[in-house]
């Protein structure tokens, strides 16, 4: 049989596997196939088409200079390997992301075990069992994950201080739904009490005002959720400095400034806690390739978690990080073509999983500090293993979040 016929047979055969290869193998297969059929990749990195398209383009580009025969041969060998060792006959699961594990992050950063610890965690001394009338300040609370976290604490009867730029409809971008007053109405419908403070987190004076307003209204602050963020995905060469400045101002600088502004109130509380929406840090270049400005800003938030967990330990203030294990259905995903738009949203989970995770992590004793969790791993630790209720479209294969 000629090599070209063997190649086409291998291409058909790989589609018959009952267990989908992992993402790294899929990229290898894609890049070898394209190199064999098309030769060297042409054009520029397709940032606007999304992270998946960009990853495929990069994988293909690494094959530059490989002949069609070489690519066919490597492709056939890889398919043989997958058919020999990867096809167990098991159906692929859509209940968990395709990378990572229950016991830690996919990039090797350690965290508390994701195995069920149930009663041990739920009965720990110092755990908050009643959030009634305790005060939680949340940045970026007008929509998405921040709003979902507010709803979860509202169900527990907490006081919510909601920070965001859009107080009422008509004040923000026309294409992005969600306002602080809409969040407040939903909080109060669930039994919580809410204070809205229109705040640009890049403004130190505004952040101090928000903290002062919270203390004046509720007598203090017991927990802070640093959720507000700015997203910009582009290669180093295609990143204007104004975009670099934006993601650093909204992500790392605002997190630093909000924690600093809230510190006196958290010290005055007997249960001070901080949760930062930040990923685990890995020094593998692949996590920065093509997203350098954004990743630097998110890793800066992660460094704040590590630094403050040590610096504030003597004050009895806990600070931890949480990051979604899969993509989350938010306006950022639906409206940002670089993140996949509506199709990516279909393969995502609802913000509620982040809210349930945030509630669990912030309820833990203050000795629990300096940890990096995924939303899924923190819930596994209390015995939750069925995540189907969180899927936007149950049954579809979920998209693992970036950095995992």
N, C-alpha and C positions, 0 to 999 in steps of 0.2 A: 504494500500500500504506500502511495506517495506521501511525502510529509504534509502536503497541503490537505490531502484527504484525512490524514490522521488528525490534523489540526482542527478541521471542521467537525470531525467526530468527537473530539475532546470538548469542543465548544457546546455541542449538543448534550454530551454526557454530564457536564457539570450542572446543567439545569435540572437533572433528574435527582440530584441529591435531596434526601428528605430533611437533612440538617444543614442549614445555611452556614457557610464558612464564616469565620470571624472577619471583622472589618479590614484588618491588615491583609488578610489573604485575598479578600475581594478586590482591594486596590492593586495587589500584585497581578491578579488575573486580568483586571481591566487594562492595566498599563501594558502588559505583554500582548494582549489581544489587539489593542490599538496600534502598538508599535509594529506588530506583524502585518496588519491590514493597511495602515496609513503612513507608517514611517514616523519621523520625528514630529513632535507636537509643534503646532504653529500658533501665532498670535500671543496675546498677553493673558496673564492670570485672570480668569473670569470671576472677579470678586462679586460683581452684581448678581451673579447667578446662584450664589449661596455657598456655604462652607463645603458641602458635599462636592459640588462641581469644582471648587478650588482644590480640594484634596485629590480628586481624580486627575486634574490637570498637572499638579505637582508630581504625582506618581508617574504619569506618562512622561513628563519632561526628564525624569531621572533615567529613562531608557534611551535618551538621545545618543545616536551613534550606533545603536544595536541594529544589526541587519534583520531583515524580515525572517530569514531562516533561523537565526539565533533566537529571535523572539518566539517563533513557532515552537521550536524545540523546548525552550524553557516553559512555555505555556503547557505543552503536552505533559511534561514531567510533573508540573505542579498539579495538574488535574489528576494524574495518576496517584500522586501522594494523597490528595484529598479523598479520592474514591477508595483508597486502601485503608486510610486511618480515620477519616472524618465522618463517614456515613454509617452511623449506628442504627439507622432506621427510626430514630426518635424524631418526633415533630418539634420544630423550633418553638420556643416559648415566646409569647408576647407580653408576659407578665413582668418581665424584667429587662433592663437594658442589655445590649449585646456585648458590652464590656464592663469591667469592674466585677465585684463579687460582694457577697453578703458580709465578708469579713474585712473589707477595706476598700480603698480607692484603686481604680484600675491603673493608676500611674505609680503605685508603690508607696504613696504617702501613708504612714500609719495613722490609725485612729482607733477608738474603742471598738472592740469586736462587735460585729453586727449580729452575732448569734443571740437568741432569745435569752435575756436575763430577767425578764418579767418581774417576778415578785421582789427580787433583790433591788431593782431600780425603783419600782413603784412604792416600796416601803422604806426607802432610805431615810435616815434622820436628816432633817433640814430641807426635805422636799416640800414644795408649796402645793398643798392640797386644795386650797381655796383662794381664788383670785378675786373674789368679790370685793369691790371698792379699792383694789390695788390699782396703781396707775402705770400704764404702759404707753410710752411715746414711740411712734412709728414714723419714719421718714418715707416719702414716696407712697402715701396711703390712699391716694385717690383712685387707684386702679391696680389690677394685677395681683402680684404676690403680697404687696403691702396691704392692700385692701382685704385680701383673704385672711391675712394674719389678724387684722383688726376684727373681722367677723368672728374668728375663733375665740378671741379673748372676750368679745362682747357676750358670747354664749355663756362664758364663765362669770359674767357680771362685773368685768373690770371697767375702770375708767380709761378711756382712750384719748390720747393726744395725737391728732392726725396732722401730719405735715405734708405739704405738697404745694405746687405752684398754682394750681387751678382751684379756686374756691367755688366758682359757679360756672355753669355752662356759658359758652361764648367768650370765656377769658383765655382758654388755651387753644392749641392747634385744632382746627376744625375736624381733622380726620382721626383724632385720638379721643375716644370716649372716656368718661369718668371724671368726677369732681370730688372735692373734699366734702361738700355739703351732701352729695349723694351717698358717700360713704357714711357720713354721720347719721343720715336717716336710716340706713340699714343697720348700723350699730345699735341705735336706740330701739329699733323694731325687735332686736334680739335680746334686749334687756340690759344693754350696756349704756354708758354715758360717754358722750364724746365732746371734745373741744377741738375745733378746727383752727389751725394757724397757717395762713398762707405764707409760705417760706421758700426762698431760694437758698438751697443748702450751700451755695457758694458764698453766701453773705454771712460773715461772722456776727454782725449785729443782729441780723434776722434770727439766727440760731439762738443767740442769747435771749432774745425777746421771746422766742417760742418756749424756752425752758422756764423763763420767769413767768410767763402766762400759765404754764402747766402747774407750777408750784403755787401760784396765787389761786388758781381755780380748785385744785385738788389737794393742796397741802404738801405735795412732794412728787417724786418720780421713783418708781421701784424697778422699772425695766426699760431699756432702750433697744429698739430694733433699727439697725442701720441698713435700710433696704433701698433707699434712693440710688439710682445709678444712671450712667450715661453709656451708651453703646456705640462703638464705631469699629467696624471690621474692615481692615484694608491692609495691604502690604506696607512695608516701611517706606518704599518709594512713593506710594500713593497716599500718604498720610500728611495732610496740611498741618502745620504747627498749631493752628487754631483748634483743630480737632484733637490733637494731642493734649493741648491745654484743657479742653473741655472735659475729656474723660478723667484726667487727673484731678481737676477741680471738683467734679461731682462725685467721683468714686473715692479716691484715697484721701484727698484733702478734707472733703466734707465729713467723712467718717471720723477722721482725727478731730476736727473742730467740734462735731456734735458730741462725741464722747467727752471732750474737754469741757464743753459748756455744761453738760449734764452731770459732771463729776461731783460737784458739791451736793446736789440733790441725791445722787446715788449713795454717797457716803452717809448722808443723813438717814437713808432708809436702812432697815435692818436686813434687807434682802436684795441689795443691788445686783442687777444682772444686765448684761449686754449681749446681743446677738447680732453678728455681722453676716450679711449675705456675701460670702467670699469663698473661693475655691481653695483646695489644698495646693501647696506649693510643690512644684517639681522643677528640677533643673534640666530636664530633658528638652533640647532645643525644639522638638516638634510642637510643644505647647505654646511657643512664642512665634513660630514660623508663620508669617502672614497676618498675625494679629498683635504685633509687638506693642503698640501704644496701649491698646485695651488690656492686654495681659499684664503689662507692667502696672497699670492702675489697679487691677484686681488683686495682683500679688501684693501690692502695697497695702490693701485692706487686710489681706491675710497676715502680713507682718505686724499690723496693729494688734491683731488678735494675740499673736505670740508675745509681743512686747508687753501689752497691758495685762495679760494673764499673770506675768511675773510681777510687774510693777504695782498692780492693784491687789495682789493676794493679801497683803497685810491689812487692807481695808475691808476684806471680806466681800469684794466685788468680783463676780465671775464674768468672764467673757469667752464666748465660743463662736465658731463659724458653722454655717450650714450652706450647702450647695445642692441644687437639684441633681438627682441621678439621671433624669431624662430631661429633654426639653419640656418647657411648661407653656401651656396655651395662654399667651399674653398678647397685648397689642404690639409689643416689640417684635414678636415672632410673626404675627399676621401681617403687619404693615411693612416689615423690613425684608426686602427681597433677598438680601444677603443671608438671612436666617431661614429661608425656605418658604415664607408666606403661609397661605392657607393649607397647603399640602403638609408642611412640617407641623402645623398646629394639629392636624388630624392624627399625627403619630406622636403626640405629646400627652402629658398628663395635665389635669386641672390644677390650678393654684392651690386648691384645698390641701393637697399632700404637703406642700411647703408650710401651710398654716398649721396643720396638725403636728408636723415636725417641730416647728418653732415653739409651739405650746409645750410640747414634751421637753425639749431642751431647756427652755427657760424655767420649767418647773423643777428641774433638778437642783440638788444642793449647791451652794456656792463653791464647795470644794471641787466641783466638776467645772474645770476651767482650762482654757487653752487647747480645746479639742476641735477637730475638724470632722464634721459629719456630712453625709448626704441626707436628704430628706428620708430616703428609704432606709438607710442603715439605722438611724435613730429610732424609727418605728419598729424595725425588726428586733431591736434590743428589748422592747416591751412585749414581744410576742406576736406582732402583726406580720403576717406573711402573705396575705391576699391583698393585692393592690389594684385589683381589677376595677374597683369603684372609682378610682382616680383617673382612669383612661378616658380621653376625649372620645375615642371610638374603640371600645373593647374589641379585641381580636386582631387589631393591626399591630405589626411589629413596632415597638417603641424606638425612638431615636435617642441614643445616649447623649447626654449633654456634653458640651465642650469641656475640656480639662479632665475628663474621666476616661 
